[in-house]
Amino acid sequence: MQTLTPVQELKSAIRDVPDFPKKGVIFKDITPLLSDGRLFNDAVGLLSRPYTASHVHKVVAVEARGFIFGAAIAARLEAGFIPVRKKGKLPHTRIKESYELEYGVDQLEIHQDAIVKGERVLLVDDLLATGGTCDAVIKLIRRLGGEIVGCTFLIELTFLNGRKRLKDYPVTSLITY
Amino acid sequence: MQTLTPVQELKSAIRDVPDFPKKGVIFKDITPLLSDGRLFNDAVGLLSRPYTASHVHKVVAVEARGFIFGAAIAARLEAGFIPVRKKGKLPHTRIKESYELEYGVDQLEIHQDAIVKGERVLLVDDLLATGGTCDAVIKLIRRLGGEIVGCTFLIELTFLNGRKRLKDYPVTSLITY
């Protein structure tokens, strides 16, 4: 009888959805993992663990799915939570960076007072694909003077080489494809 | 010398932004509260506390801001997290409900397998205003057979009487205006 490791168990709860959001794409649906209280809690613990001694001041995550692990990890580490949002959603003074979409560009924004110079910042997202979004978020964090202690992802699609774009920072991921 | 209660301290970290998202509206900006690790952690603790003995199976929250407290509370309660999203964002089989906007209607969706009949569900959001969104989410939860153990909000705008629309369920809020 084989026993799954905690990470294998998490991976087994991720569902492939073919042709979403468009024909030919296989979407990695994490909602079955999220909806299981024990697995969600395990994932938050495993993602937080490498950073428990890193004195993280702020966890930064991008709407909407990024908020899920971002906020849970921030609370676990007793760090502040900083939302990065799409254009026009944040109410106060903000700075922005462009990032590439498949067709065209879009913009991500962060509040100017979200990070104080020298604060230690952890970037959290559910998925590392090409790294384009993360690259824009890193620029935002650095423009505010934040020190990036790491980037952590539930899933990493290694064949897309996103890690290469983030090579100046420690990158951790739980589940790889 | 006066000492603030924990709730007063949270309230003092909420920022009024005039004329957002449009002229004449004063927006309650919670990002200064979120960005302070101690305050964010306190808020998650205070919002979770009434439900620690409620055997919550699933926490349901609406994108995007609802995910922040929803996910952190789910992890705190060791419950599953269920995202409710706008039209077309969830990849698998879903059901939907319409809700009223100021002009026109929009739709919210939940995965059909997100809740199993009889599961105990806590609804979390950052703001209770008119209750229109919550009302739609409650319908989604009930259609899947979920039993709603409560609705909890960081902020309640009492003058909008949202609580009246949720009168069949326990409602808790931390900060009222």
Boltz contact constraints between the chains, C-beta under 6 A:
constraints:
  - contact:
      token1: [A, 17]
      token2: [B, 91]
      max_distance: 6.0
  - contact:
      token1: [A, 17]
      token2: [B, 92]
      max_distance: 6.0
  - contact:
      token1: [A, 20]
      token2: [B, 91]
      max_distance: 6.0
  - contact:
      token1: [A, 27]
      token2: [B, 91]
      max_distance: 6.0
  - contact:
      token1: [A, 29]
      token2: [B, 91]
      max_distance: 6.0
  - contact:
      token1: [A, 29]
      token2: [B, 92]
      max_distance: 6.0
  - contact:
      token1: [A, 31]
      token2: [B, 111]
      max_distance: 6.0
  - contact:
      token1: [A, 34]
      token2: [B, 81]
      max_distance: 6.0
  - contact:
      token1: [A, 35]
      token2: [B, 80]
      max_distance: 6.0
  - contact:
      token1: [A, 35]
      token2: [B, 82]
      max_distance: 6.0
  - contact:
      token1: [A, 35]
      token2: [B, 114]
      max_distance: 6.0
  - contact:
      token1: [A, 36]
      token2: [B, 80]
      max_distance: 6.0
  - contact:
      token1: [A, 37]
      token2: [B, 78]
      max_distance: 6.0
  - contact:
      token1: [A, 37]
      token2: [B, 79]
      max_distance: 6.0
  - contact:
      token1: [A, 37]
      token2: [B, 80]
      max_distance: 6.0
  - contact:
      token1: [A, 40]
      token2: [B, 80]
      max_distance: 6.0
  - contact:
      token1: [A, 40]
      token2: [B, 81]
      max_distance: 6.0
  - contact:
      token1: [A, 41]
      token2: [B, 75]
      max_distance: 6.0
  - contact:
      token1: [A, 41]
      token2: [B, 78]
      max_distance: 6.0
  - contact:
      token1: [A, 44]
      token2: [B, 75]
      max_distance: 6.0
  - contact:
      token1: [A, 63]
      token2: [B, 64]
      max_distance: 6.0
  - contact:
      token1: [A, 64]
      token2: [B, 63]
      max_distance: 6.0
  - contact:
      token1: [A, 64]
      token2: [B, 64]
      max_distance: 6.0
  - contact:
      token1: [A, 67]
      token2: [B, 67]
      max_distance: 6.0
  - contact:
      token1: [A, 67]
      token2: [B, 68]
      max_distance: 6.0
  - contact:
      token1: [A, 68]
      token2: [B, 67]
      max_distance: 6.0
  - contact:
      token1: [A, 68]
      token2: [B, 71]
      max_distance: 6.0
  - contact:
      token1: [A, 71]
      token2: [B, 68]
      max_distance: 6.0
  - contact:
      token1: [A, 71]
      token2: [B, 71]
      max_distance: 6.0
  - contact:
      token1: [A, 71]
      token2: [B, 72]
      max_distance: 6.0
  - contact:
      token1: [A, 72]
      token2: [B, 71]
      max_distance: 6.0
  - contact:
      token1: [A, 72]
      token2: [B, 72]
      max_distance: 6.0
  - contact:
      token1: [A, 72]
      token2: [B, 75]
      max_distance: 6.0
  - contact:
      token1: [A, 75]
      token2: [B, 41]
      max_distance: 6.0
  - contact:
      token1: [A, 75]
      token2: [B, 44]
      max_distance: 6.0
  - contact:
      token1: [A, 75]
      token2: [B, 72]
      max_distance: 6.0
  - contact:
      token1: [A, 78]
      token2: [B, 37]
      max_distance: 6.0
  - contact:
      token1: [A, 78]
      token2: [B, 41]
      max_distance: 6.0
  - contact:
      token1: [A, 79]
      token2: [B, 37]
      max_distance: 6.0
  - contact:
      token1: [A, 80]
      token2: [B, 35]
      max_distance: 6.0
  - contact:
      token1: [A, 80]
      token2: [B, 36]
      max_distance: 6.0
  - contact:
      token1: [A, 80]
      token2: [B, 37]
      max_distance: 6.0
  - contact:
      token1: [A, 80]
      token2: [B, 40]
      max_distance: 6.0
  - contact:
      token1: [A, 81]
      token2: [B, 34]
      max_distance: 6.0
  - contact:
      token1: [A, 81]
      token2: [B, 40]
      max_distance: 6.0
  - contact:
      token1: [A, 82]
      token2: [B, 35]
      max_distance: 6.0
  - contact:
      token1: [A, 91]
      token2: [B, 17]
      max_distance: 6.0
  - contact:
      token1: [A, 91]
      token2: [B, 20]
      max_distance: 6.0
  - contact:
      token1: [A, 91]
      token2: [B, 27]
      max_distance: 6.0
  - contact:
      token1: [A, 91]
      token2: [B, 29]
      max_distance: 6.0
  - contact:
      token1: [A, 92]
      token2: [B, 17]
      max_distance: 6.0
  - contact:
      token1: [A, 92]
      token2: [B, 29]
      max_distance: 6.0
  - contact:
      token1: [A, 111]
      token2: [B, 31]
      max_distance: 6.0
  - contact:
      token1: [A, 114]
      token2: [B, 35]
      max_distance: 6.0
